[in-house]
Amino acid sequence: MRLRRQLLAPGGPPGPADSAGPAQATPYCDETDRRLILGHLDLVTPFEELITPLYEVMFRRHPYLRSMFPESMAFQRAHLAKMFQYLTDNLDRPEDVVATFTRLGRDHRKLGVRRAHYATFEDALREALRLRAGRRWSVELERAWLRMLRSAVDAMVAGADAALTEPPYWHATVVRHDLRRPDLAVLRVRTHEPYPYRAGQYGALESPLLPHAWRQYSMACAPRADGIVEFHVRRTGPDGVSEALVDRTRAGDTLRLGPATGTMTLGDELSRDLLLVAGGSGLAPVKALLDELTSRRAGGPRVQLLLAARDRGDLYDGEWLADFERRRPWLTVLPVLGDAPPPGGRSPLTDTLVRHGAWADRLAYVSGPAGMVEATVRALRELGVPAARIHHDPLGSSPVSSVSAASW
């Protein structure tokens, strides 16, 4: 039993550079670890070049694990590189790291990840680090890396354990598939069991056309009694999940839906007026928030929506939104067209924020492409909106911003 517990523990059995074995509760990196890791990042970066030997080692030692991953590993490799980047960028923010990887652990249940898999991953990473770093690698540096990794793994295991009472994923059937543009589809799916989520959150979708490949999409409606959930999917490239959902999915097809996550939700009490900023298919979570606000109206806040698009052809849900605005006097919608700022100038969206209204007392929700969200958040901060009152989904540097198969 003692050996079995060691094998199933997140850190696994002791290795040659860690003969004392992992502690039961892995401490996060201290200042010495941070200096070691950050002072020797050049040995293992760019992280994309660390990922290749890592997976080669893992699949060579445990060939059965390959079947848990999608056929194409390109997205997977990029995602794991983001995870390492996030860890090393946030060594001085342990609370944020723990919260992020707790959410990841809950989400990864849908991938079939178990405690023993983390030990397998650790062994492969240990060898990949040595191969990548070469002769300058040291026992002290390896231990610092393993403490950093194990703190993240501990949080993931805790997140998975806390979610044992909910399904790892939900089966759903597509009941309607509408092409709003050649590259954008609105999918309405009905889950086979009640799917708990809140307006403003997102969940990962998997199509049987691409097993083990999951991509995250925001729900575009508040929870409904009929169990139907709406998603807006924009094709981002050939042969990926978005292409399968836009071009090759029809009513009657089945999908799998991962657990809902995200903090871009409305509070129980709304004492401030709202500013909503959406770009592209970032309209989806904003549409869900408007749906919830409609159901909660009782002298609630006024809402201003800035809808950013390259041109009017990019406003794929314009007719619905115009009708929605006409019937709700508390809502004002302002389209913002154009995306390229003049040399040395502000973008059309930033310029609109500066010229239209004082936002410092508003509660802001921002959704859309990562670059647009980053620029909008920065502009709102400069205009006096406190960071605590600006809500948005994780950006591209966060490992929860794009979860594919088994990100460990």
Secondary structure as a PSIPRED ss2 file (coil, helix, strand):
# PSIPRED VFORMAT (PSIPRED V4.0)

   1 M C   1.000  0.000  0.000
   2 R H   0.000  1.000  0.000
   3 L H   0.000  1.000  0.000
   4 R H   0.000  1.000  0.000
   5 R H   0.000  1.000  0.000
   6 Q H   0.000  1.000  0.000
   7 L H   0.000  1.000  0.000
   8 L H   0.000  1.000  0.000
   9 A C   1.000  0.000  0.000
  10 P C   1.000  0.000  0.000
  11 G C   1.000  0.000  0.000
  12 G C   1.000  0.000  0.000
  13 P C   1.000  0.000  0.000
  14 P C   1.000  0.000  0.000
  15 G C   1.000  0.000  0.000
  16 P C   1.000  0.000  0.000
  17 A C   1.000  0.000  0.000
  18 D C   1.000  0.000  0.000
  19 S C   1.000  0.000  0.000
  20 A C   1.000  0.000  0.000
  21 G C   1.000  0.000  0.000
  22 P C   1.000  0.000  0.000
  23 A C   1.000  0.000  0.000
  24 Q C   1.000  0.000  0.000
  25 A C   1.000  0.000  0.000
  26 T C   1.000  0.000  0.000
  27 P C   1.000  0.000  0.000
  28 Y C   1.000  0.000  0.000
  29 C C   1.000  0.000  0.000
  30 D C   1.000  0.000  0.000
  31 E H   0.000  1.000  0.000
  32 T H   0.000  1.000  0.000
  33 D H   0.000  1.000  0.000
  34 R H   0.000  1.000  0.000
  35 R H   0.000  1.000  0.000
  36 L H   0.000  1.000  0.000
  37 I H   0.000  1.000  0.000
  38 L H   0.000  1.000  0.000
  39 G H   0.000  1.000  0.000
  40 H C   1.000  0.000  0.000
  41 L H   0.000  1.000  0.000
  42 D H   0.000  1.000  0.000
  43 L H   0.000  1.000  0.000
  44 V C   1.000  0.000  0.000
  45 T C   1.000  0.000  0.000
  46 P C   1.000  0.000  0.000
  47 F C   1.000  0.000  0.000
  48 E H   0.000  1.000  0.000
  49 E H   0.000  1.000  0.000
  50 L H   0.000  1.000  0.000
  51 I H   0.000  1.000  0.000
  52 T H   0.000  1.000  0.000
  53 P H   0.000  1.000  0.000
  54 L H   0.000  1.000  0.000
  55 Y H   0.000  1.000  0.000
  56 E H   0.000  1.000  0.000
  57 V H   0.000  1.000  0.000
  58 M H   0.000  1.000  0.000
  59 F H   0.000  1.000  0.000
  60 R H   0.000  1.000  0.000
  61 R H   0.000  1.000  0.000
  62 H C   1.000  0.000  0.000
  63 P H   0.000  1.000  0.000
  64 Y H   0.000  1.000  0.000
  65 L H   0.000  1.000  0.000
  66 R H   0.000  1.000  0.000
  67 S H   0.000  1.000  0.000
  68 M H   0.000  1.000  0.000
  69 F C   1.000  0.000  0.000
  70 P C   1.000  0.000  0.000
  71 E C   1.000  0.000  0.000
  72 S C   1.000  0.000  0.000
  73 M C   1.000  0.000  0.000
  74 A H   0.000  1.000  0.000
  75 F H   0.000  1.000  0.000
  76 Q H   0.000  1.000  0.000
  77 R H   0.000  1.000  0.000
  78 A H   0.000  1.000  0.000
  79 H H   0.000  1.000  0.000
  80 L H   0.000  1.000  0.000
  81 A H   0.000  1.000  0.000
  82 K H   0.000  1.000  0.000
  83 M H   0.000  1.000  0.000
  84 F H   0.000  1.000  0.000
  85 Q H   0.000  1.000  0.000
  86 Y H   0.000  1.000  0.000
  87 L H   0.000  1.000  0.000
  88 T H   0.000  1.000  0.000
  89 D H   0.000  1.000  0.000
  90 N C   1.000  0.000  0.000
  91 L C   1.000  0.000  0.000
  92 D C   1.000  0.000  0.000
  93 R C   1.000  0.000  0.000
  94 P H   0.000  1.000  0.000
  95 E H   0.000  1.000  0.000
  96 D H   0.000  1.000  0.000
  97 V H   0.000  1.000  0.000
  98 V H   0.000  1.000  0.000
  99 A H   0.000  1.000  0.000
 100 T H   0.000  1.000  0.000
 101 F H   0.000  1.000  0.000
 102 T H   0.000  1.000  0.000
 103 R H   0.000  1.000  0.000
 104 L H   0.000  1.000  0.000
 105 G H   0.000  1.000  0.000
 106 R H   0.000  1.000  0.000
 107 D H   0.000  1.000  0.000
 108 H H   0.000  1.000  0.000
 109 R H   0.000  1.000  0.000
 110 K H   0.000  1.000  0.000
 111 L H   0.000  1.000  0.000
 112 G C   1.000  0.000  0.000
 113 V C   1.000  0.000  0.000
 114 R C   1.000  0.000  0.000
 115 R H   0.000  1.000  0.000
 116 A H   0.000  1.000  0.000
 117 H H   0.000  1.000  0.000
 118 Y H   0.000  1.000  0.000
 119 A H   0.000  1.000  0.000
 120 T H   0.000  1.000  0.000
 121 F H   0.000  1.000  0.000
 122 E H   0.000  1.000  0.000
 123 D H   0.000  1.000  0.000
 124 A H   0.000  1.000  0.000
 125 L H   0.000  1.000  0.000
 126 R H   0.000  1.000  0.000
 127 E H   0.000  1.000  0.000
 128 A H   0.000  1.000  0.000
 129 L H   0.000  1.000  0.000
 130 R H   0.000  1.000  0.000
 131 L H   0.000  1.000  0.000
 132 R H   0.000  1.000  0.000
 133 A H   0.000  1.000  0.000
 134 G H   0.000  1.000  0.000
 135 R H   0.000  1.000  0.000
 136 R H   0.000  1.000  0.000
 137 W C   1.000  0.000  0.000
 138 S C   1.000  0.000  0.000
 139 V H   0.000  1.000  0.000
 140 E H   0.000  1.000  0.000
 141 L H   0.000  1.000  0.000
 142 E H   0.000  1.000  0.000
 143 R H   0.000  1.000  0.000
 144 A H   0.000  1.000  0.000
 145 W H   0.000  1.000  0.000
 146 L H   0.000  1.000  0.000
 147 R H   0.000  1.000  0.000
 148 M H   0.000  1.000  0.000
 149 L H   0.000  1.000  0.000
 150 R H   0.000  1.000  0.000
 151 S H   0.000  1.000  0.000
 152 A H   0.000  1.000  0.000
 153 V H   0.000  1.000  0.000
 154 D H   0.000  1.000  0.000
 155 A H   0.000  1.000  0.000
 156 M H   0.000  1.000  0.000
 157 V H   0.000  1.000  0.000
 158 A H   0.000  1.000  0.000
 159 G H   0.000  1.000  0.000
 160 A H   0.000  1.000  0.000
 161 D H   0.000  1.000  0.000
 162 A H   0.000  1.000  0.000
 163 A C   1.000  0.000  0.000
 164 L C   1.000  0.000  0.000
 165 T C   1.000  0.000  0.000
 166 E C   1.000  0.000  0.000
 167 P C   1.000  0.000  0.000
 168 P C   1.000  0.000  0.000
 169 Y C   1.000  0.000  0.000
 170 W E   0.000  0.000  1.000
 171 H E   0.000  0.000  1.000
 172 A E   0.000  0.000  1.000
 173 T E   0.000  0.000  1.000
 174 V E   0.000  0.000  1.000
 175 V E   0.000  0.000  1.000
 176 R E   0.000  0.000  1.000
 177 H E   0.000  0.000  1.000
 178 D E   0.000  0.000  1.000
 179 L E   0.000  0.000  1.000
 180 R E   0.000  0.000  1.000
 181 R E   0.000  0.000  1.000
 182 P C   1.000  0.000  0.000
 183 D C   1.000  0.000  0.000
 184 L E   0.000  0.000  1.000
 185 A E   0.000  0.000  1.000
 186 V E   0.000  0.000  1.000
 187 L E   0.000  0.000  1.000
 188 R E   0.000  0.000  1.000
 189 V E   0.000  0.000  1.000
 190 R E   0.000  0.000  1.000
 191 T E   0.000  0.000  1.000
 192 H C   1.000  0.000  0.000
 193 E C   1.000  0.000  0.000
 194 P C   1.000  0.000  0.000
 195 Y C   1.000  0.000  0.000
 196 P C   1.000  0.000  0.000
 197 Y C   1.000  0.000  0.000
 198 R C   1.000  0.000  0.000
 199 A C   1.000  0.000  0.000
 200 G C   1.000  0.000  0.000
 201 Q C   1.000  0.000  0.000
 202 Y E   0.000  0.000  1.000
 203 G E   0.000  0.000  1.000
 204 A E   0.000  0.000  1.000
 205 L E   0.000  0.000  1.000
 206 E E   0.000  0.000  1.000
 207 S C   1.000  0.000  0.000
 208 P C   1.000  0.000  0.000
 209 L C   1.000  0.000  0.000
 210 L C   1.000  0.000  0.000
 211 P C   1.000  0.000  0.000
 212 H C   1.000  0.000  0.000
 213 A C   1.000  0.000  0.000
 214 W E   0.000  0.000  1.000
 215 R E   0.000  0.000  1.000
 216 Q E   0.000  0.000  1.000
 217 Y E   0.000  0.000  1.000
 218 S E   0.000  0.000  1.000
 219 M E   0.000  0.000  1.000
 220 A C   1.000  0.000  0.000
 221 C C   1.000  0.000  0.000
 222 A C   1.000  0.000  0.000
 223 P C   1.000  0.000  0.000
 224 R C   1.000  0.000  0.000
 225 A C   1.000  0.000  0.000
 226 D C   1.000  0.000  0.000
 227 G C   1.000  0.000  0.000
 228 I E   0.000  0.000  1.000
 229 V E   0.000  0.000  1.000
 230 E E   0.000  0.000  1.000
 231 F E   0.000  0.000  1.000
 232 H E   0.000  0.000  1.000
 233 V E   0.000  0.000  1.000
 234 R E   0.000  0.000  1.000
 235 R C   1.000  0.000  0.000
 236 T C   1.000  0.000  0.000
 237 G C   1.000  0.000  0.000
 238 P C   1.000  0.000  0.000
 239 D C   1.000  0.000  0.000
 240 G C   1.000  0.000  0.000
 241 V H   0.000  1.000  0.000
 242 S H   0.000  1.000  0.000
 243 E H   0.000  1.000  0.000
 244 A H   0.000  1.000  0.000
 245 L H   0.000  1.000  0.000
 246 V H   0.000  1.000  0.000
 247 D H   0.000  1.000  0.000
 248 R C   1.000  0.000  0.000
 249 T C   1.000  0.000  0.000
 250 R C   1.000  0.000  0.000
 251 A C   1.000  0.000  0.000
 252 G C   1.000  0.000  0.000
 253 D C   1.000  0.000  0.000
 254 T E   0.000  0.000  1.000
 255 L E   0.000  0.000  1.000
 256 R E   0.000  0.000  1.000
 257 L E   0.000  0.000  1.000
 258 G C   1.000  0.000  0.000
 259 P C   1.000  0.000  0.000
 260 A C   1.000  0.000  0.000
 261 T E   0.000  0.000  1.000
 262 G C   1.000  0.000  0.000
 263 T C   1.000  0.000  0.000
 264 M C   1.000  0.000  0.000
 265 T C   1.000  0.000  0.000
 266 L C   1.000  0.000  0.000
 267 G C   1.000  0.000  0.000
 268 D C   1.000  0.000  0.000
 269 E C   1.000  0.000  0.000
 270 L C   1.000  0.000  0.000
 271 S C   1.000  0.000  0.000
 272 R C   1.000  0.000  0.000
 273 D C   1.000  0.000  0.000
 274 L E   0.000  0.000  1.000
 275 L E   0.000  0.000  1.000
 276 L E   0.000  0.000  1.000
 277 V E   0.000  0.000  1.000
 278 A E   0.000  0.000  1.000
 279 G E   0.000  0.000  1.000
 280 G H   0.000  1.000  0.000
 281 S H   0.000  1.000  0.000
 282 G H   0.000  1.000  0.000
 283 L H   0.000  1.000  0.000
 284 A H   0.000  1.000  0.000
 285 P H   0.000  1.000  0.000
 286 V H   0.000  1.000  0.000
 287 K H   0.000  1.000  0.000
 288 A H   0.000  1.000  0.000
 289 L H   0.000  1.000  0.000
 290 L H   0.000  1.000  0.000
 291 D H   0.000  1.000  0.000
 292 E H   0.000  1.000  0.000
 293 L H   0.000  1.000  0.000
 294 T H   0.000  1.000  0.000
 295 S H   0.000  1.000  0.000
 296 R H   0.000  1.000  0.000
 297 R C   1.000  0.000  0.000
 298 A C   1.000  0.000  0.000
 299 G C   1.000  0.000  0.000
 300 G C   1.000  0.000  0.000
 301 P C   1.000  0.000  0.000
 302 R C   1.000  0.000  0.000
 303 V E   0.000  0.000  1.000
 304 Q E   0.000  0.000  1.000
 305 L E   0.000  0.000  1.000
 306 L E   0.000  0.000  1.000
 307 L E   0.000  0.000  1.000
 308 A E   0.000  0.000  1.000
 309 A E   0.000  0.000  1.000
 310 R C   1.000  0.000  0.000
 311 D C   1.000  0.000  0.000
 312 R H   0.000  1.000  0.000
 313 G H   0.000  1.000  0.000
 314 D H   0.000  1.000  0.000
 315 L C   1.000  0.000  0.000
 316 Y C   1.000  0.000  0.000
 317 D C   1.000  0.000  0.000
 318 G H   0.000  1.000  0.000
 319 E H   0.000  1.000  0.000
 320 W H   0.000  1.000  0.000
 321 L H   0.000  1.000  0.000
 322 A H   0.000  1.000  0.000
 323 D H   0.000  1.000  0.000
 324 F H   0.000  1.000  0.000
 325 E H   0.000  1.000  0.000
 326 R H   0.000  1.000  0.000
 327 R C   1.000  0.000  0.000
 328 R C   1.000  0.000  0.000
 329 P C   1.000  0.000  0.000
 330 W C   1.000  0.000  0.000
 331 L E   0.000  0.000  1.000
 332 T E   0.000  0.000  1.000
 333 V E   0.000  0.000  1.000
 334 L E   0.000  0.000  1.000
 335 P E   0.000  0.000  1.000
 336 V E   0.000  0.000  1.000
 337 L E   0.000  0.000  1.000
 338 G C   1.000  0.000  0.000
 339 D C   1.000  0.000  0.000
 340 A C   1.000  0.000  0.000
 341 P C   1.000  0.000  0.000
 342 P C   1.000  0.000  0.000
 343 P C   1.000  0.000  0.000
 344 G C   1.000  0.000  0.000
 345 G C   1.000  0.000  0.000
 346 R C   1.000  0.000  0.000
 347 S C   1.000  0.000  0.000
 348 P H   0.000  1.000  0.000
 349 L H   0.000  1.000  0.000
 350 T H   0.000  1.000  0.000
 351 D H   0.000  1.000  0.000
 352 T H   0.000  1.000  0.000
 353 L H   0.000  1.000  0.000
 354 V H   0.000  1.000  0.000
 355 R H   0.000  1.000  0.000
 356 H C   1.000  0.000  0.000
 357 G C   1.000  0.000  0.000
 358 A C   1.000  0.000  0.000
 359 W C   1.000  0.000  0.000
 360 A C   1.000  0.000  0.000
 361 D C   1.000  0.000  0.000
 362 R C   1.000  0.000  0.000
 363 L E   0.000  0.000  1.000
 364 A E   0.000  0.000  1.000
 365 Y E   0.000  0.000  1.000
 366 V E   0.000  0.000  1.000
 367 S E   0.000  0.000  1.000
 368 G C   1.000  0.000  0.000
 369 P C   1.000  0.000  0.000
 370 A H   0.000  1.000  0.000
 371 G H   0.000  1.000  0.000
 372 M H   0.000  1.000  0.000
 373 V H   0.000  1.000  0.000
 374 E H   0.000  1.000  0.000
 375 A H   0.000  1.000  0.000
 376 T H   0.000  1.000  0.000
 377 V H   0.000  1.000  0.000
 378 R H   0.000  1.000  0.000
 379 A H   0.000  1.000  0.000
 380 L H   0.000  1.000  0.000
 381 R H   0.000  1.000  0.000
 382 E H   0.000  1.000  0.000
 383 L C   1.000  0.000  0.000
 384 G C   1.000  0.000  0.000
 385 V C   1.000  0.000  0.000
 386 P C   1.000  0.000  0.000
 387 A H   0.000  1.000  0.000
 388 A H   0.000  1.000  0.000
 389 R H   0.000  1.000  0.000
 390 I E   0.000  0.000  1.000
 391 H E   0.000  0.000  1.000
 392 H E   0.000  0.000  1.000
 393 D C   1.000  0.000  0.000
 394 P C   1.000  0.000  0.000
 395 L C   1.000  0.000  0.000
 396 G C   1.000  0.000  0.000
 397 S C   1.000  0.000  0.000
 398 S C   1.000  0.000  0.000
 399 P C   1.000  0.000  0.000
 400 V C   1.000  0.000  0.000
 401 S C   1.000  0.000  0.000
 402 S C   1.000  0.000  0.000
 403 V C   1.000  0.000  0.000
 404 S C   1.000  0.000  0.000
 405 A C   1.000  0.000  0.000
 406 A C   1.000  0.000  0.000
 407 S C   1.000  0.000  0.000
 408 W C   1.000  0.000  0.000
